[in-house]
């Protein structure tokens, strides 16, 4: 049966969690969480101001991370602090490149249907709820609530007053707990975390609630039980099938997730019409160039139609590639210029529709006279290309290397599919040296996980080939030949 809705694949391997969101079978989002490195976005800290920067209206705040975090004046809603002062802050962005985390004092606490901003003076309703009758109904609930700082999320569309009230009461409990934790801290206490949102798997499920979530695959028994309970308590109306695949990475291999991630790292993406999309990332922005790649056609209507077709194909590519690459900040798209005003309006509508279901807030501006579109997308972490690609140290950065962990995911997927595992006597892994070093640090984990109890594991270095990895097995019959 063809699946058109969303699927979530959660794979626990060692101290890592791989979380893949697919639309049908196409990968839409991919996250990696480890015990030593996980996103701090949304976490609330009691921090200490270590330095004021009057020249740029900012402060550096110690929150217990490797680098001091950055708090700009525009993100201060509780007044400008002074050096040495303790301050309640929330992480807006993880450390990126050489920059520390970005902070705000304008706290936001999310739940299933609502977001609470303790220091805000107005309420709001998601702009993505377009039905005027529904907006009127939700606005009436806010009036009866008689509380400020409540934002109604898109997922609340159709939610009952009882469900909204339950969410509100939960948020009040969280906020009261945060205040109590702050009051209980001794005066000499150093920076420390006060509150964290749900763990990544449950947070993603909550954020997918507004979409058509059809299936969840998970290979951890503990996590499976947590998800079943979470869905029962908060999303009883969502009939997603939750599948427990014990001690398996079948989900990763079934949907070729590592392969899809590696495909997303390519700078040039071909289009069905013969055109191409080129995505380049700089320190300050992302640029996208759409072109016909040598299309030669007749002038007039046929050429106009081909240009529109190519631009619309590019929108479909960007709808998938921008979230998958975790691109954010300012994104400038250079579409092929169109003189036909109807075609320009059609392209703008398609682009807006493409990002309606994006988990990150986006804003899209009209096409400029020269065919440029500017859009912004909330950026909270390193992009996929910066997480999974690194310059080659041996060839003056002329090549890029795919991260060892990502390459090894492909080996994991291959070994998962082997059906004659009880007859395997030798497993051979061939790759560049740093990949083998990474593998050797967790060799026993692989042996225990895959159950090749009668096999020996061998590694062989490949030199001069940057992103190749091969894995092969020898059975008892192979060794007899």
N, C-alpha and C positions, 0 to 999 in steps of 0.2 A: 504493500500500500504506500503510495506517495505521500510524504508528509510535507505540508506547507507551513505548519506552525513552527514554534521554537522548541529546540531540544537543548538540554543542559547535560554535559558530560563532566563528571567530577572524578578525577583519578588521584588517589593518594599513593605515592611511591616514596618510601623512606621518609625524609622530613619535608617533602615537597607535596604541594597540591596543585594539580593542573586543572584549570576550569575553562571549559570550552563551551561557548554558546553558539548553536548552529540554527540557521533559518532553513528548514528542510535539512539538506545535507551539506549546505555551504557554511563554512565557518564565518561567524560574524564578530565574535569577541574571543580573546584568548588571554588568560591571566595565569601567572605562576606565583604561588605564595610559598614561602619557606618559613621555618621556625626562626631563622636568623634574619630574614629580610621579608617584611611584609609592609603593605601600605599603611601609613599612619593617617591618611586623609580622613577627616571627620572626627578624629580622636581629640579629646579635650584635655588640656594640661594646666596644671598650676606652674607657670613659668616665672623666671626671674629676669628682669631687664638687666643686661650686662653692659650695654652701651647705647647712648642716644646719638643719632645722626641728624642734627638740626638742619644741615644743608640740604638733605633730601627728604626731610619730614618722615623719618623712619627710626625704628629701634631694632636692636638685635636682642633676641630673647633666648635664654638657655632653657631648653625643655628636656635635656638628657640625651640628645642625639649627638652624633660625631661633630657636627657643625652647628653653630648658633643659628637659630631660625630668624626670619626677617618679618617684621611687622611694619607695614606702611601706614601713614597717617590716615589714608582713605579707608583703611580697614579697621580703624579704631572708632568704635561707637560708644565707648565708655570713658572717654577722655584720654588725653595724652599722658602716658606714665612717665616716671622719672627713673634714673639709673638706680638699681638696687631694689626697685619695687617689685612685689609679687603681682602677677597678673594672670587672669583666667583667659586662656587663648584656645583656639581650635585650628587644626592644621587644614589649610586650603589646598596646598600642593606638597607632594613629597619632595625631598631634595632632588634636584635635577642638575646633572653635570657637576659643576663646581659650586653651585648655589645651594644654600641651606633651604630648609622647608619654608613655605610661605604661610603666614599666620593671619588670623583675624580675631578680634574680640566680639564680633557680631555673630554669636553662636547660633547654630542651627541644629536641631535635634529631630531626626526623621523617624517616622513610623510608617505603617503600611499605607495609610490614606492621607496623612497630614505631615506637615513640618512645623516645628515650633521654634520661633525666634524670640528668646526671652527679652531682648532689648529693643524689639521693633514696636512701633506705635500704630501699625495698621495691619489689617488682615488682607488676604488675597486668595484668588482662585486661579489655578493653572489656565493659561491662555489656550492650551490644547483642548480644553473642554469648551466646545463651540456652541452646543445647544443652549439657546437662551432660556428655555424652560428649566433645564438642569442647573444653569448658573443661578437662576432666581431661587430654586429650591435650596441650593447650597448656601446662597447668600442669606436666606432666611434662617438657616441653622446657625450661621455665624452670629447673626443678630441675637438669637436666643441664647447663644453661648456666653455672650458678654465678656469676651476675653480678647486681648490684642496679641498680635504676633503669630497668628495661626495662618498657615498657607495650606490650601487644599490641593493635593496632588492630583495628577491626571487619573491615577488609579481609583480615585474616589468616585468617579462617574458611575452612578447607579448604586452606590453604597447606601445602606440604610442609615437612619439617624442613630440607631443603636450601635452600629459598627463604628460610626464616626465618634460617638461619645466614648466608646471603649478605647479608641485610639487616643483621644484627648486625655482621658484619665491616666493612660500609660505614660504619656509625655509629661504630665504633671508629676508623676512619681519619679521619673528620671530626673527632671529638673530639681525637684526637692532633694533628691539624693546627691546631686552634684553640689548643691549649695551646702548641704550638711557635711560632705567630704571636705570642702574648702574650709569650713569653720573648724573641723576637727584636726586640721593640720597644725602641728606645733610650729612655733615661730621660726625655729632654726631648720625646719625641713627643707631639703633641696627640691629642685624641680621634679615633678612626678606626674604620671598620667592619672587623671581623675575619672575619665569615662571613655569607653570605646563603643562604637557601633557593633552590630552583629558581625560574626565571623563572615569571611568572604562568601562561602557557599550560600548561607541564608540571606545575606545582603543582596546577592545577585538574584535569588529567587524572588525576594520582595520587590526588587526593581523591575523584574520581568512580569510582575503581576498584571501590568496594563497590557501585556502582549498575550498572544495565544500560546501558552506554554503547554506542550503536549506530552513530553516525556523527560524524565530525569534518570540518568544512569549514574550509579555511584558504586565504588568498590570497597568502601569502608563500612563495616557493620555499625560502628558507633555513629558515624555521620549519617548513615541510612536511617537509623532510629531517630536522630535529631530532626532530619528533614521530614519524616512522616509525621512526627509530633507537631512540627512547625506548620506544616500544611494544614493539619487538622485544626489547629488553634486559630490560625490567621487567614487561611485561604480555603475554607471548606467548599467553596463554590467552584474552585478550579479542579477539574477532573484530570489532572496530569497523572500519567502512569509512572510510578517510581520503581525502578528496576535495580535490584541489588545483584551485582556481579562480583562475587567473593574473590578476593585476591587476584584481580584481573585488570588488565589495561585494554580489554576488548573494545571499549568505547573509543579510545584513542586510535586503535588500529582500524576499527570498522569504518570510521569516517576519514581516515588518512589525515588526521589533524596536523601532525608534524609536517607532512608534505604541503598541506594548505598554508601553514604558517610560513614555510620557506618560500613558497610561491609569492606570498604577500611582500616579501623583502625585495623583489625585483624593482628596479627603477623605472623600467619601461614595460607597459602592459598593452598587449595587442587587443584590438577591438574586432568584432565580427565583420564589420564593414571594410576592414583593412586599415582603419586608422589606428592611432596609438594614444595612450595617456602616459605622460612622463611626470612622476612625482619626485620632487626634490625637497629636502628639508635643510633649512639654515638655522642658525641660532635663534633668530627672531621670528621666523615665519615659515610656512610651507607654501611652495609654489607648484601649481599643476598646469601642465601644458597639454592641450588637446589639439591634435592635428590629423589631417587626412592621409598622411604618409604617402604622398605621391599620387593620390587619386586624380585621374584626369577624366573629366566628363564634359558634356556639352554645357554651354552657358544656359542661363535662364532657369526655368522651373525645376528641371532635373537636378541641376547643381544645388539649388536651394534645398531641395528635399534630401539630397545626400548629406549636405552639411548638417541639417536638422537631425537626421538619423544618426550621424556620427556623434553629435553633441549629446543626444539622448542616451546613446550607448555609453558614453563617458559618464553620465550621471549615474547609471546603473552600476558601473565599476566603482565610482567614488562612494556610493551608498554603502558598499561593502568594505572597500579598502580603507577609508578614513577611520571607521571604528576599529577595524582589525589591526591597523598599524598604530592605534592609540594616538593619532595625530590631534593636535590641539593648538590653541592660540589663534593667530591670524592665518587664514588660509586664502590664498589668491589663486583663482582658477581662470586661465586664459582659454576660453572656449573659442572655437572657430567663429569668426565674425559673421553675423547674420543681419541682413538688411530688412528682411521681412518682419514686420512688427508682430504679426500673429505668431510666427515661429519663436520670436524672443519671449513673448508671453508664455508660450507653451513650455519653453525651456525653464523659465523661472518657476512655473507651477510644478514641474517635474522635480526640480531640485528641492523645493520646499517640502514636497510630499515624501521625497526619499529620506529625509532626516526627521520626519515626524515621530518615529518610534525610537530614535537614538536614545541611549541611556544617558548621554551627556547633553547638557543644554547647548543649543546652537542658535545662531542668529545669521540669517542670510540677507544680503543687501541686493538691491536691483542691479541688473546688468548695466555696466557703464557704456557710454557711446562707442568705446573701442573693444567691447566684447569681454571685459573683465568682470568677474564676480568676486566680491569679497565676502567671506563668511568667518565667523568666530565660533570656536568650539571649546568648551571648558577643558582645560589641560590640568591634570592632577598628578601625572607621573611621566617617566621617560617614555618616549615613543618606542614602538616595537623594533624599529631599525636600530635604535641606539642600545636596546637591551640585548638584541640577538645578533648584532653584527659588530665586528671589531677590526681595526686595520691590521694588515699582515705586518709583523715586525721584521720580516726577512726581505721584503721587496719594496722598500721606501713607500709603503702604504699604497702601492699600486693595485692591490687586491684587498677584498674584504673577506674576513673569515666568519662563517656561521658559528654561533656559540656552540661549545662542546655539548652542553646539555640538550640543545635542540637536535643536533645530529644524532645523539644517542637515543632520543625518542624514536627515531626511525628504526634503529636496531631493536629497541624494545617491541615495536609493533611487528617487526618481522618474526622475532622469536615467539611472540604470542600466537602466531598462526601455525606454528609447526605442530603437526598432529602426531608425529612419531617420536615424541620427546623421550619415551622410555628406552628407545634404541639409540639415542644420540650418545656418542662417546667423546667427541671433541667439538667445542664451540670456538670458532676463530673470529676475532674482531680485528679488522685492519683499518687504521685511520692515522691522521697526523698525530704527532707526539703529545700535544696538549690534550687532545681528546682521550687518548689512552691513559694519560695521567689522571684525568678526571674520573675515568672508569675505574682505575685501580684503587681510588680512594673509597669506592663503594662496591668493590668486586663481590664481597660476601653477600651483600644485599641482593645483587643480581642473581647469584647462585641460589640463595634461599627463595627468592621470589619466583624464579622460573622453574624450579624443581628438576633441573637436569642433574639428578643425583649421581648418575653414573658417568658424568662427563668431566673432562678437564677443560679449562678455559685458557686459550692462548691469545696473545695480542701481537700484532705485527705492524710496524711503522710503515706508513706510506709517505714518501718524500716527494715534494714538487707538485702534489695535487692538493689544493687547498681545502675543498669542501666535500671530498669523497669519503664515504664510509661504507665498508662492506662487511657483512656478517654471514658466515657460512657454517654449516655443521657437517660432521662426519658421523655416519652410523657404523655399527659393528660390521655390516656387510661392505661398506666403503673401505674400511681398514683391512679387510681380507683380500681385496683385489690387488 
